[in-house]
Amino acid sequence: MGTRVADDRCYLVAHYTSVWSYLWPHISHSLDVGSVNLDWRARFSLFMLWSMRSVSQPLKHFGRWVEKAINLCASNGGILRTLYTISMDPQALVDPSEDSESYLTFNGHMEPRISLLQAPSSQRLCLSCPDSKAVADVCAMASKVAYENPKFIEFVVNQNWKMHLLGTYNCWNEFQKNNSTQAFIFADRETDAGAIVLAFRGTEAFNAYDWCTDLDFSWYELPQLGRVHLGFLEALGLGDRNRMQSFQRLKQNIYENSRTPLPQTPTSGLPDFVLSDETKLLAYDHISAELVTILRNHRNAKLYITGHSLGGALATLFTAMLFYNREENRVFYNTEDDVARRLAALYTFGQPRVGDKSFASFMDTSLNKPTMRYFRVVYNNDMVARVPFDNSLFGFKHFGNCCYFTYNYTLQILPDEPFPNFFSPVYMVLSRLYALFELVQSFFMSYRYGGEFSETRLSTVARIAGLLVPGIAGHSLVNYINCVRLGPDHLDPACLQNTEWDKSQ
């Protein structure tokens, strides 16, 4: 009975946030952990989820029309020429399909760069150190391209990068009842690859379900791993808070898989009717199985996992599950099947926190000992990198070093980003001053660093909006690609002579 109560305390917060009608009269005082009462966290998380879901359809349709209008103007020579064509010769209007290689998302138009840093493509990853600028650039660009449709991804990877796309994945989230998790995998060469890259899509600007996942502060505790963000677990297809027994089944499946050389049981705890539905790809199980096959076919390849925003959180949790889904004393008859052993680096850009202190300790031991394989890049005032909050009330923690870039793209290796929870009068003032400086600086980037750093009108609009909400503008991929390209040749502090590197040196 005591074990059952302990298990209940691990997941009641998550359970109550999913059922409005059940929450208010039935939240129990037994939800205390130490001196912290979790009742208000469940209420607050529920309110945020309900607020975002209430506007999901209007936001989706608004975003679709915004992106349609932007693509229409881009394909017809700008706003004025598009209006002229509509009025004078509608038949000549170019109307790009939403699944074509020329159709870009809002993020894609705000940050239109697609080319990598100049280097021989066949040498770019396999002969580079995991912390090198070349690797960081590929990961940053992959995180950007992950926002786009499959045909655009294929065009960029195969034609522009001269690499080889291995697959794009549109994965099912049982709690949200839609395919809200996207990722793709590519290799630096078609045969005998030296590097395999897995990139997860981040938060889409007009996708309320993505924002629901980001703003969900619920957690579930897994033995030896710690408390993990519930929304991220669901995004990887590992469970469903509407069926809390799915998380019990998840724990059982992990235990069974860790004790067999070649596990046959899916890791996901979702019901059999979901697991057997071939139209519902579950991100962790499906992609990890794909990686086993890919790495078996490319025996010399190393694995890189990356993502921006929500994609960074999913990349981190996916990596955690790779390590968690095995034991150190497990005997592998086929060592190439152990995906975790082939991991060269995990790169995240503007990643939210994923777990608590125990999770942070597990990941730090798994990824950064004996050598550093985790590179968490944070730009200046990025708000997303500072949630869920790191305090006694919420208990989420980052791990490893923070590759923190200041407003002028100067790198500092820090234990954590400054103002980790951004609730500070000093932060509120400084962040707006920095936002103003970033806006002014954006007009001179092309003159100072070259044409590729010229910013689009959409990026300028975002920076103007950043004067009101600075953390949102700071989250833009424009900043993160600039960080990598204007940053040092290496991100590992062991490779830096000083803890601060100035690009002007």
Long-range contacts (C-beta under 8 A, 24 or more apart in sequence): 5-30, 7-248, 9-33, 10-220, 10-221, 10-227, 11-220, 11-221, 11-241, 11-244, 11-247, 12-38, 12-42, 13-38, 13-41, 13-42, 13-45, 13-218, 13-219, 14-218, 14-219, 14-220, 14-230, 14-241, 14-244, 15-241, 15-244, 16-42, 16-46, 17-42, 17-45, 17-46, 17-49, 17-216, 17-218, 17-230, 17-241, 18-46, 18-175, 18-241, 18-242, 19-242, 20-46, 20-50, 36-392, 36-393, 36-395, 41-217, 41-218, 41-393, 41-394, 42-218, 44-217, 45-215, 45-216, 45-217, 45-218, 48-212, 48-215, 48-216, 48-217, 49-212, 49-215, 49-216, 52-208, 52-209, 52-211, 52-212, 52-215, 53-208, 53-209, 53-212, 55-208, 56-208, 56-209, 56-212, 59-206, 59-207, 59-208, 60-206, 60-207, 60-208, 62-206, 63-106, 63-204, 63-205, 63-206, 63-207, 64-206, 66-106, 66-206, 67-104, 67-105, 67-106, 67-109, 67-206, 68-98, 70-104, 70-106, 70-109, 70-458, 71-96, 71-102, 71-103, 71-104, 71-109, 72-96, 74-104, 74-109, 75-102, 98-149, 99-149, 99-150, 99-151, 100-149, 100-151, 100-152, 101-149, 101-151, 101-152, 101-154, 101-155, 102-152, 103-149, 103-152, 104-148, 104-152, 105-147, 105-148, 105-204, 105-205, 106-204, 106-205, 106-206, 106-458, 107-144, 107-147, 107-204, 107-205, 107-477, 108-144, 108-147, 108-148, 108-152, 109-456, 109-458, 110-456, 110-458, 110-459, 110-462, 110-476, 110-477, 110-478, 111-144, 111-456, 111-459, 111-476, 111-477, 111-478, 111-481, 112-456, 113-141, 113-144, 113-452, 113-481, 114-141, 114-145, 114-156, 114-160, 115-160, 115-161, 116-141, 116-160, 116-161, 117-485, 121-161, 121-162, 121-163, 121-188, 122-188, 122-189, 124-188, 125-188, 125-194, 125-195, 125-197, 125-302, 125-304, 126-188, 126-189, 126-193, 126-194, 126-195, 126-300, 126-301, 126-302, 127-194, 129-490, 129-492, 129-495, 130-302, 130-304, 130-344, 130-345, 130-373, 130-375, 130-492, 131-345, 131-372, 131-375, 131-490, 131-491, 131-492, 131-495, 132-489, 132-490, 133-484, 133-485, 133-487, 133-488, 133-489, 133-490, 135-304, 135-345, 135-347, 136-347, 136-375, 136-377, 136-484, 136-487, 136-491, 137-481, 137-484, 137-485, 138-197, 138-304, 139-197, 139-199, 139-304, 139-306, 139-345, 139-347, 139-349, 140-306, 140-308, 140-347, 140-349, 140-377, 140-477, 140-480, 140-481, 140-483, 140-484, 141-481, 142-184, 142-186, 142-197, 142-199, 142-306, 143-199, 143-200, 143-202, 143-306, 143-307, 143-308, 143-311, 143-312, 143-347, 143-349, 143-477, 143-480, 144-308, 144-477, 144-481, 145-184, 145-199, 146-182, 146-183, 146-184, 146-199, 146-200, 146-201, 146-202, 146-307, 146-308, 146-311, 147-201, 147-202, 147-204, 150-184, 153-184, 157-184, 157-186, 161-186, 163-187, 163-188, 163-189, 164-188, 164-189, 164-190, 164-193, 166-196, 166-290, 166-294, 167-290, 169-281, 169-283, 169-286, 169-287, 169-290, 170-281, 171-236, 171-237, 171-281, 171-282, 171-283, 171-286, 171-287, 172-237, 172-274, 172-280, 172-281, 172-282, 172-283, 173-209, 173-234, 173-235, 173-237, 174-234, 174-237, 174-239, 174-240, 174-270, 174-274, 174-280, 175-234, 175-240, 175-241, 175-242, 176-209, 176-212, 176-234, 178-209, 179-281, 180-207, 180-209, 180-210, 180-213, 180-235, 181-235, 181-236, 181-237, 181-283, 181-314, 183-283, 183-287, 183-311, 183-314, 185-287, 185-290, 185-291, 185-294, 187-294, 187-298, 187-301, 192-298, 192-300, 193-298, 193-300, 193-301, 194-300, 194-301, 194-302, 195-301, 195-302, 195-303, 195-304, 195-344, 196-291, 196-294, 196-295, 196-298, 196-301, 196-302, 196-303, 196-304, 196-342, 197-303, 197-304, 197-305, 197-306, 198-287, 198-291, 198-303, 198-304, 198-305, 198-306, 198-315, 198-318, 199-305, 199-306, 199-307, 199-311, 199-315, 200-305, 200-306, 200-307, 200-310, 200-311, 200-312, 200-314, 200-315, 200-318, 201-307, 201-310, 201-311, 202-307, 202-308, 202-309, 202-310, 202-311, 202-312, 202-350, 203-309, 203-310, 203-311, 203-384, 210-310, 213-310, 214-309, 214-310, 214-352, 214-384, 214-387, 215-387, 217-388, 217-394, 217-396, 219-355, 219-356, 219-395, 219-396, 220-247, 222-250, 222-251, 222-254, 222-324, 223-251, 224-324, 224-362, 225-320, 225-324, 225-355, 225-358, 225-359, 225-362, 226-355, 226-356, 226-357, 226-358, 226-359, 226-360, 226-361, 226-362, 227-355, 227-356, 227-358, 227-359, 227-395, 228-317, 228-320, 228-354, 228-355, 228-359, 229-313, 229-317, 229-352, 229-353, 229-354, 229-355, 229-388, 229-396, 232-313, 232-314, 232-317, 232-354, 233-317, 235-283, 235-310, 235-314, 236-282, 236-283, 236-284, 236-314, 236-317, 236-318, 236-321, 237-268, 237-270, 237-281, 237-282, 237-283, 237-284, 237-285, 237-286, 238-267, 238-268, 238-269, 238-270, 238-282, 238-284, 238-321, 239-268, 239-269, 239-270, 240-270, 243-270, 243-271, 245-269, 246-270, 246-271, 254-324, 254-325, 257-325, 257-326, 258-325, 258-326, 258-327, 258-330, 259-327, 259-330, 261-330, 261-331, 261-332, 261-333, 261-334, 262-333, 262-334, 262-337, 263-325, 267-321, 267-325, 283-314, 283-318, 284-318, 284-321, 287-318, 288-318, 288-321, 288-322, 288-339, 291-339, 292-337, 292-339, 295-336, 295-337, 295-339, 295-342, 296-334, 296-336, 296-337, 299-336, 301-342, 302-342, 302-343, 302-344, 303-339, 303-342, 303-343, 303-344, 304-343, 304-344, 304-345, 304-346, 304-347, 305-343, 305-345, 305-346, 305-347, 306-346, 306-347, 306-348, 306-349, 307-348, 307-349, 307-351, 308-348, 308-349, 308-350, 308-351, 308-477, 308-480, 309-349, 309-350, 309-351, 309-352, 309-384, 309-475, 310-352, 311-348, 312-348, 312-349, 312-350, 312-351, 312-352, 312-376, 313-348, 313-351, 313-352, 313-353, 313-354, 315-346, 315-347, 315-348, 315-351, 316-346, 316-348, 316-351, 316-354, 316-363, 317-354, 319-343, 319-346, 319-363, 319-367, 320-354, 320-355, 320-359, 320-362, 320-363, 320-366, 323-362, 323-363, 323-366, 323-367, 324-362, 340-366, 343-367, 343-373, 344-373, 345-373, 345-374, 345-375, 346-373, 346-374, 346-375, 347-375, 347-377, 348-375, 348-376, 348-377, 349-377, 349-477, 349-480, 350-377, 350-378, 350-379, 350-382, 350-384, 350-385, 350-475, 350-480, 351-376, 351-384, 351-385, 352-384, 352-385, 352-387, 352-388, 353-387, 353-388, 353-390, 353-396, 353-397, 353-398, 354-396, 355-396, 355-397, 356-395, 356-396, 356-397, 357-395, 357-397, 359-397, 359-399, 360-397, 360-398, 360-399, 361-399, 363-399, 363-400, 364-399, 364-400, 367-400, 368-399, 368-400, 372-400, 372-401, 372-492, 372-493, 372-494, 374-399, 374-400, 375-403, 375-491, 375-492, 376-400, 376-401, 376-402, 376-403, 377-403, 377-405, 377-480, 377-483, 377-484, 377-491, 378-402, 378-403, 378-404, 378-405, 378-417, 379-405, 379-474, 379-475, 379-479, 379-480, 379-483, 380-405, 380-406, 380-407, 380-434, 380-438, 380-474, 380-479, 381-407, 381-422, 381-431, 381-434, 381-435, 381-470, 381-471, 381-473, 381-474, 382-417, 382-471, 382-474, 382-475, 382-479, 383-422, 383-469, 383-470, 383-471, 383-472, 383-474, 383-475, 384-471, 384-475, 385-417, 385-475, 386-417, 386-419, 386-420, 386-421, 386-422, 386-471, 389-421, 390-416, 390-420, 390-421, 391-421, 401-493, 403-491, 405-479, 405-483, 405-487, 407-434, 407-437, 407-438, 407-441, 408-441, 409-482, 409-483, 409-486, 409-487, 409-503, 410-500, 410-501, 410-502, 410-503, 411-483, 411-487, 411-488, 411-491, 411-496, 411-500, 411-501, 412-499, 412-500, 413-493, 413-496, 413-499, 422-471, 431-470, 431-471, 432-467, 432-470, 434-470, 435-463, 435-466, 435-467, 435-470, 435-473, 435-474, 436-467, 438-463, 438-466, 438-473, 438-474, 439-463, 439-464, 439-466, 439-467, 445-482, 449-486, 452-485, 453-482, 453-485
